[in-house]
Amino acid sequence: MIRDLVKSNDKILHQKVKPCGVDLDRHFLAKTLIENMHHYDGVGLSANQIGIDARAFAMIRDIETNDIVVCFNPRVIKKYDDCVWYEEGCLSFPGEIINVHRPDKIVVKYEDEDKKDHKIKLSGMAARIFLHEFDHLQGIVFTTHK
């Protein structure tokens, strides 16, 4: 089901999103996030960007293989000291590109749509996408990194 992207000034983008509850249909939300991410030609999409108040996002973990993961109740466990500047855009801010300074390596935990826990190390573009989408769930938009 394709949903409209919320506007950049919508309050849902600027407030911390609530954790995913037990009654949430995770499989439906995962499918919705992936469909909308592809529809809008994104590499990641958080639930609040399409008006859903749930701590979840879809992201392409490996751009070359198009490996997609949907993360529920994600957490950043460790950020390594090596940070890099790189241009970022955001589906919620069409046409706006800015340089953002982020860690190049992170360790994260998240649940999948079957409520299984995962702990993985991400680097490069995958780390950047995860952190960008994680920021959305914290109510932080990429323009605050200017």
Buried (B, 14 or more C-beta within 10 A) or exposed (E): EEBEBBEBEBEBBBEEBEEBEEEBEBEEBBBBBBBBBBEBEBBBBBBBBBEBEBBBBBBBBEEEEEEBBBBBBBEBEEBEEEEEEEEBBBBBBEEEEEEBEBBBBBBBBBBBBEEEEEEBEBEEBBBBBBBBBBBBBEBBBBBEBE
